[in-house]
Amino acid sequence: MKPLILAALLAALPVVVHAEAEDDDDTALGAAGLMSKGNKSELPPILLSAGTPLTDAPWKLKSGHYYEVEIEADGSQELGLVAPEFFRAIWIDEIVIEGLEVRPLGLDSVEFDEAGTMEIGFIAVKPGSYVMRVPGTKGDTQKLDIVIE
């Protein structure tokens, strides 16, 4: 009878489960999840200018990470960027154009008719290799290779 009473008493005691504490590293997300400040990075800017390379190096992105990129056109020529496959592999949080915030459901390309700046905030989602380029060009300086891991 005593073992049965002891078992009942033990079963009635509150059970405390200690969850293993998360490491305090850079991969821990805050209350905002993927939108947390610790999960954001700024990419090197893209410059749209006649005869000038878009960037210095390809992008290597991490799936699930938030990125911001500034795209600046100097107005030397009407220029745009096309990257439908890349834009479908990311989730666009917002596009900011001269203080105006746009939250699109999707994007195929962007174009500057004159000098200006836009900033795109996005989360890389689908791993793969992608290309962003100035439409109608074939040169390596007029494209940006992008890898999402």
C-alpha positions as CSV (number, residue, x, y, z in Angstrom):
1,M,0.0,0.0,0.0
2,K,2.9,2.4,0.8
3,P,4.4,2.2,-2.7
4,L,1.0,2.9,-4.2
5,I,0.6,6.0,-2.0
6,L,4.1,7.1,-2.7
7,A,3.5,6.8,-6.5
8,A,0.3,8.8,-6.2
9,L,2.1,11.5,-4.3
10,L,4.9,11.7,-6.8
11,A,2.4,11.9,-9.7
12,A,0.6,14.8,-8.0
13,L,3.8,16.9,-7.6
14,P,4.2,19.6,-10.2
15,V,6.5,18.7,-13.0
16,V,9.1,21.3,-13.9
17,V,10.6,20.9,-17.3
18,H,13.7,23.0,-18.0
19,A,14.0,23.9,-21.6
20,E,17.5,24.1,-22.8
21,A,18.5,27.7,-23.0
22,E,19.1,29.0,-26.5
23,D,22.7,30.0,-27.3
24,D,23.2,33.7,-27.2
25,D,24.5,33.8,-30.8
26,D,23.6,35.9,-33.8
27,T,21.2,33.3,-35.1
28,A,18.7,33.8,-32.3
29,L,15.6,35.6,-33.4
30,G,13.8,38.2,-31.3
31,A,10.1,38.7,-30.7
32,A,9.7,39.9,-34.2
33,G,11.0,36.6,-35.7
34,L,12.5,37.0,-39.1
35,M,12.0,40.7,-38.9
36,S,14.2,41.0,-35.8
37,K,17.0,43.5,-36.0
38,G,19.6,40.7,-35.4
39,N,18.3,39.0,-38.6
40,K,18.9,42.0,-40.9
41,S,21.8,42.8,-43.1
42,E,22.4,45.7,-45.6
43,L,23.7,44.6,-49.0
44,P,26.1,46.7,-51.0
45,P,24.2,49.3,-53.1
46,I,23.4,48.8,-56.8
47,L,24.3,51.7,-59.0
48,L,22.4,52.2,-62.3
49,S,24.6,54.4,-64.5
50,A,25.4,54.2,-68.2
51,G,28.5,51.9,-68.8
52,T,29.1,51.3,-65.0
53,P,29.1,47.9,-63.4
54,L,26.0,47.2,-61.2
55,T,28.1,46.0,-58.2
56,D,31.5,44.9,-57.2
57,A,30.7,41.3,-56.4
58,P,27.9,38.7,-56.6
59,W,25.5,38.3,-53.7
60,K,25.5,35.3,-51.5
61,L,22.3,35.3,-49.4
62,K,21.0,33.0,-46.6
63,S,17.4,31.7,-46.8
64,G,15.3,33.1,-43.9
65,H,17.5,36.2,-43.5
66,Y,16.2,39.8,-44.0
67,Y,18.1,42.1,-46.4
68,E,18.0,45.7,-47.4
69,V,19.4,47.0,-50.6
70,E,19.6,50.5,-52.0
71,I,19.3,51.0,-55.7
72,E,20.5,54.3,-57.0
73,A,20.2,55.7,-60.6
74,D,22.3,58.7,-61.6
75,G,20.0,59.7,-64.4
76,S,22.6,59.3,-67.1
77,Q,20.2,57.1,-69.0
78,E,16.8,55.5,-68.5
79,L,17.7,52.2,-66.9
80,G,16.0,49.4,-65.1
81,L,16.6,46.0,-63.6
82,V,14.8,42.8,-64.4
83,A,14.9,39.6,-62.2
84,P,11.5,37.8,-62.2
85,E,13.0,34.5,-60.9
86,F,14.8,36.2,-58.1
87,F,11.8,38.4,-57.1
88,R,9.7,35.2,-56.9
89,A,12.3,33.6,-54.7
90,I,12.1,36.3,-52.0
91,W,9.3,37.9,-49.9
92,I,9.3,41.6,-50.3
93,D,8.6,43.5,-47.1
94,E,8.6,47.0,-48.6
95,I,10.0,49.2,-51.3
96,V,10.8,52.8,-50.2
97,I,10.9,55.5,-52.9
98,E,11.6,59.0,-51.7
99,G,9.8,58.3,-48.4
100,L,6.9,56.5,-50.0
101,E,6.6,52.9,-48.7
102,V,5.1,50.4,-51.1
103,R,4.3,46.8,-50.0
104,P,3.8,44.8,-53.2
105,L,2.6,41.3,-53.6
106,G,5.2,40.7,-56.3
107,L,7.7,42.3,-58.6
108,D,9.2,41.5,-62.0
109,S,11.3,44.6,-62.6
110,V,12.1,48.2,-61.6
111,E,12.9,51.1,-63.9
112,F,14.3,54.6,-63.3
113,D,13.3,57.3,-65.9
114,E,15.5,59.8,-64.1
115,A,17.9,60.1,-61.1
116,G,16.6,58.6,-57.9
117,T,16.9,56.1,-55.1
118,M,14.8,53.2,-53.9
119,E,15.4,50.8,-51.1
120,I,14.0,47.3,-51.1
121,G,13.6,45.2,-47.9
122,F,13.1,41.5,-48.3
123,I,13.6,38.1,-46.9
124,A,15.4,35.5,-49.0
125,V,13.3,32.4,-49.2
126,K,13.9,29.9,-52.0
127,P,17.5,28.6,-52.4
128,G,18.9,28.7,-55.9
129,S,21.0,30.7,-58.3
130,Y,19.5,33.9,-59.9
131,V,20.4,36.8,-62.1
132,M,19.4,40.4,-61.9
133,R,20.3,42.4,-65.0
134,V,19.7,45.6,-67.0
135,P,17.1,44.6,-69.7
136,G,18.5,44.0,-73.2
137,T,22.1,43.7,-72.1
138,K,24.4,40.7,-72.2
139,G,27.6,42.0,-70.6
140,D,28.8,40.7,-67.3
141,T,29.1,44.2,-65.8
142,Q,25.3,44.7,-66.4
143,K,24.2,41.8,-64.4
144,L,24.3,40.7,-60.7
145,D,24.6,37.0,-59.9
146,I,22.7,36.0,-56.7
147,V,22.8,32.8,-54.8
148,I,20.4,32.0,-52.0
149,E,21.6,29.2,-49.7
